Amino acid sequence: MLGMTEEPNNLTLQHLRQIRTEMQEGFAKLTTEQALTSHKIGTLAEGMVSMRQSIEGLRNDMRMVSLAVDEHTTRLDRIEVGLNLPDA
């Protein structure tokens, strides 16, 4: 009788070991995928920060261009007044 109970126990133990191995492989795969995802998110975040800095730089450039245009417009207006030119 002992032989009959050992076989199901061994079979159960074998299945449990197989399940444990599959779970360990699954966790290893999840860990790898998590690391890859974290890296991708980090790269994306760096790209977004860089893009934001570029946009801020463009805004500052546009402000500088706008100020320069305003200064030139004011100067041109003064020249037109000084030369008694009619408004265009």
SULGISUL-V619112 format. One record per residue. RES is the residue in three letters. PHI is phi as a letter, one per 30 degrees, with the letter a starting at -180 (none if undefined). PSI is psi in radians with two decimals (* if undefined). NEAR is the number of other ideal C-beta (glycine too) atoms within 12 Angstrom. Layout:
res & phi & psi & near
RES & PHI & PSI & NEAR
RES & PHI & PSI & NEAR
This chain:
res & phi & psi & near
MET & none & -0.56 & 6
LEU & d & -0.61 & 8
GLY & d & -0.58 & 9
MET & d & -0.58 & 10
THR & d & -0.44 & 11
GLU & d & -0.66 & 12
GLU & d & -0.87 & 13
PRO & d & -0.63 & 13
ASN & d & -0.75 & 14
ASN & d & -0.68 & 14
LEU & d & -0.74 & 14
THR & d & -0.78 & 14
LEU & d & -0.70 & 14
GLN & d & -0.75 & 14
HIS & d & -0.73 & 14
LEU & d & -0.70 & 14
ARG & d & -0.68 & 14
GLN & d & -0.75 & 14
ILE & d & -0.75 & 14
ARG & d & -0.75 & 14
THR & d & -0.77 & 14
GLU & d & -0.68 & 14
MET & d & -0.72 & 14
GLN & d & -0.71 & 14
GLU & d & -0.70 & 14
GLY & d & -0.75 & 14
PHE & d & -0.66 & 14
ALA & d & -0.72 & 14
LYS & d & -0.74 & 14
LEU & d & -0.71 & 14
THR & d & -0.75 & 14
THR & d & -0.79 & 14
GLU & d & -0.64 & 14
GLN & d & -0.73 & 14
ALA & d & -0.75 & 14
LEU & d & -0.73 & 14
THR & d & -0.73 & 14
SER & d & -0.71 & 14
HIS & d & -0.77 & 14
LYS & d & -0.72 & 14
ILE & d & -0.72 & 14
GLY & d & -0.75 & 14
THR & d & -0.75 & 14
LEU & d & -0.73 & 14
ALA & d & -0.73 & 14
GLU & d & -0.72 & 14
GLY & d & -0.69 & 14
MET & d & -0.69 & 14
VAL & d & -0.77 & 14
SER & d & -0.74 & 14
MET & d & -0.71 & 14
ARG & d & -0.73 & 14
GLN & d & -0.68 & 14
SER & d & -0.73 & 14
ILE & d & -0.74 & 14
GLU & d & -0.69 & 14
GLY & d & -0.73 & 14
LEU & d & -0.69 & 14
ARG & d & -0.77 & 14
ASN & d & -0.71 & 14
ASP & d & -0.74 & 14
MET & d & -0.66 & 14
ARG & d & -0.75 & 14
MET & d & -0.73 & 14
VAL & d & -0.74 & 14
SER & d & -0.74 & 14
LEU & d & -0.72 & 14
ALA & d & -0.72 & 14
VAL & d & -0.75 & 14
ASP & d & -0.75 & 14
GLU & d & -0.75 & 14
HIS & d & -0.65 & 14
THR & d & -0.76 & 14
THR & d & -0.75 & 14
ARG & d & -0.76 & 14
LEU & d & -0.71 & 17
ASP & d & -0.76 & 16
ARG & d & -0.67 & 13
ILE & d & -0.76 & 13
GLU & d & -0.72 & 15
VAL & d & -0.75 & 13
GLY & d & -0.55 & 10
LEU & c & 0.04 & 10
ASN & h & 0.72 & 8
LEU & d & 2.49 & 12
PRO & d & 2.68 & 7
ASP & d & 2.45 & 8
ALA & d & * & 6
